[in-house]
Amino acid sequence: MLPLQQIEMSYEMADASLLAVKLALDRKRWSIGFEEYFSGIYLAHREALLAFWRDSKKLDVFLRDSCGLSEPVWFYWIDFYMSVRNDAKWKEGMIVPHSRALNVILNEAAKLALKEAKKSSGKPQLGVEHFVKALAAHPELQFSRKMLESGMKRQALLRTPVRLKPRRRQD
């Protein structure tokens, strides 16, 4: 069983996945790539990414340049996200596979989360910090290189991140 199949996603990552699917479909992609997935994280939980950047404006520029999210597009996606995040009908049956490279990174992120959970004897949960760390560990990927060069705090990748307080679902 792959590491990603052994772990639960945090609300941040689950929300990001929902947006990544919609973004990939709108872009007529056959699979979800780094651009869509990272955009999903940014749109749903930008604050989770801020811990890894020295300057929030550099994060915004990175997303605009590397993921194709401009401000008008961002507002469209926020409205979309707010309208579907609790709509179970929309989430059912939407299957868009991850790209091969994204799948590798997500599995490595899941391994990091499993390792962290063993140390703390907690329930393993894949979070934004695991995804960012796994992605940063692969500078051979063009997306990772651009991300690392965009003003990231390298020391934030080394230390154990402070977990965000889990959000409660509004059901």
C-alpha positions as CSV (number, residue, x, y, z in Angstrom):
1,M,0.0,0.0,0.0
2,L,1.3,3.4,-0.9
3,P,2.0,5.9,1.9
4,L,-0.7,8.3,0.5
5,Q,-3.3,5.4,0.9
6,Q,-2.4,5.0,4.6
7,I,-3.0,8.5,5.7
8,E,-5.8,11.0,6.1
9,M,-5.6,14.4,4.6
10,S,-5.9,17.5,6.7
11,Y,-8.9,19.8,5.9
12,E,-6.4,22.2,4.2
13,M,-5.2,19.5,1.9
14,A,-8.7,18.1,1.2
15,D,-9.9,21.6,0.3
16,A,-6.9,22.1,-1.9
17,S,-7.6,18.8,-3.7
18,L,-11.2,19.9,-4.4
19,L,-10.0,23.2,-6.0
20,A,-7.2,21.4,-7.9
21,V,-9.7,19.1,-9.5
22,K,-11.8,22.0,-10.7
23,L,-8.8,24.0,-11.8
24,A,-7.5,21.0,-13.8
25,L,-10.9,20.5,-15.5
26,D,-11.2,24.2,-16.3
27,R,-7.7,24.1,-17.9
28,K,-8.7,20.9,-19.8
29,R,-5.8,19.0,-18.3
30,W,-5.8,15.2,-18.2
31,S,-4.2,15.2,-14.8
32,I,-3.6,17.5,-11.8
33,G,-0.1,19.0,-11.8
34,F,1.9,21.0,-9.3
35,E,0.4,24.3,-10.6
36,E,-3.2,23.2,-9.9
37,Y,-2.4,21.6,-6.6
38,F,-0.3,24.4,-5.2
39,S,-3.0,26.9,-6.5
40,G,-5.6,24.9,-4.6
41,I,-3.5,25.2,-1.4
42,Y,-3.0,28.9,-1.9
43,L,-6.7,29.6,-2.6
44,A,-8.1,27.5,0.2
45,H,-5.4,28.2,2.9
46,R,-2.9,30.8,1.9
47,E,-2.0,31.3,5.6
48,A,-0.6,27.8,5.7
49,L,1.9,28.7,3.0
50,L,2.9,32.0,4.6
51,A,5.1,30.2,7.2
52,F,7.5,29.2,4.4
53,W,7.9,32.7,2.7
54,R,9.8,35.7,4.0
55,D,7.6,38.1,2.1
56,S,3.9,37.3,1.4
57,K,4.1,39.4,-1.8
58,K,6.8,37.1,-3.2
59,L,4.5,34.1,-2.5
60,D,1.8,36.0,-4.5
61,V,4.1,36.7,-7.4
62,F,5.3,33.1,-7.4
63,L,1.7,31.9,-7.7
64,R,0.9,34.4,-10.4
65,D,4.0,33.6,-12.5
66,S,4.2,29.8,-11.9
67,C,0.6,28.8,-11.5
68,G,-1.2,31.4,-13.6
69,L,-3.4,32.9,-10.9
70,S,-4.0,36.6,-11.4
71,E,-6.0,38.7,-9.0
72,P,-9.3,38.6,-11.0
73,V,-8.9,34.8,-11.3
74,W,-8.2,34.6,-7.6
75,F,-11.5,36.3,-6.8
76,Y,-13.4,33.9,-9.1
77,W,-11.8,30.9,-7.4
78,I,-12.6,32.1,-3.9
79,D,-16.2,32.6,-4.8
80,F,-16.3,29.1,-6.4
81,Y,-14.6,27.6,-3.3
82,M,-17.0,29.1,-0.9
83,S,-20.0,27.9,-2.9
84,V,-18.9,24.2,-3.3
85,R,-16.9,23.5,-0.2
86,N,-19.9,22.0,1.6
87,D,-21.7,20.7,-1.4
88,A,-21.4,16.9,-1.2
89,K,-23.0,16.4,-4.6
90,W,-20.2,18.3,-6.3
91,K,-17.5,16.2,-4.7
92,E,-18.9,12.9,-5.7
93,G,-17.6,11.3,-8.8
94,M,-15.0,13.9,-9.7
95,I,-12.0,11.9,-10.5
96,V,-9.0,13.5,-12.1
97,P,-5.7,11.7,-11.6
98,H,-2.6,13.3,-10.2
99,S,0.3,13.7,-12.6
100,R,3.1,11.1,-12.1
101,A,5.4,13.7,-10.5
102,L,2.7,15.1,-8.2
103,N,1.9,11.5,-7.1
104,V,5.6,10.9,-6.2
105,I,5.7,14.2,-4.1
106,L,2.4,13.4,-2.4
107,N,3.6,9.9,-1.4
108,E,6.8,11.5,-0.1
109,A,4.8,14.0,1.9
110,A,2.7,11.2,3.3
111,K,5.9,9.4,4.4
112,L,6.9,12.6,6.2
113,A,3.5,12.8,7.9
114,L,3.7,9.1,8.9
115,K,7.2,9.6,10.4
116,E,6.1,12.7,12.3
117,A,3.0,10.8,13.7
118,K,5.3,7.9,14.9
119,K,7.5,10.4,16.8
120,S,4.5,12.1,18.5
121,S,2.3,8.9,18.7
122,G,-0.5,10.9,17.1
123,K,-2.8,10.2,14.2
124,P,-1.1,10.6,10.9
125,Q,-2.5,13.4,8.8
126,L,-1.1,14.9,5.6
127,G,-0.7,18.6,6.0
128,V,0.4,21.5,3.8
129,E,3.8,21.6,5.6
130,H,4.5,18.0,4.5
131,F,3.7,18.8,0.9
132,V,5.9,21.9,0.8
133,K,8.8,20.1,2.4
134,A,8.5,17.1,0.0
135,L,8.3,19.4,-2.9
136,A,11.3,21.5,-1.8
137,A,13.3,18.3,-1.4
138,H,13.2,17.9,-5.2
139,P,15.1,20.9,-6.8
140,E,15.5,18.8,-10.0
141,L,11.8,19.6,-10.7
142,Q,11.4,23.0,-12.4
143,F,8.4,23.9,-10.2
144,S,10.4,23.1,-7.1
145,R,13.3,25.2,-8.3
146,K,11.1,28.2,-9.0
147,M,9.4,27.8,-5.6
148,L,12.8,27.7,-3.8
149,E,14.0,30.7,-5.7
150,S,10.9,32.7,-4.9
151,G,12.0,33.9,-1.5
152,M,11.2,30.9,0.7
153,K,12.5,30.7,4.2
154,R,15.0,27.8,4.0
155,Q,15.1,27.4,7.8
156,A,11.3,26.9,7.8
157,L,11.8,23.8,5.8
158,L,14.2,22.4,8.4
159,R,12.3,22.9,11.6
160,T,9.2,21.2,12.7
161,P,6.3,23.5,11.6
162,V,3.7,24.8,14.0
163,R,0.5,23.1,13.1
164,L,-2.4,25.3,12.3
165,K,-5.5,24.9,14.4
166,P,-7.8,22.5,12.6
167,R,-10.8,24.3,11.2
168,R,-14.2,22.9,12.0
169,R,-16.4,22.0,9.0
170,Q,-19.6,24.0,8.8
171,D,-22.0,21.2,8.0
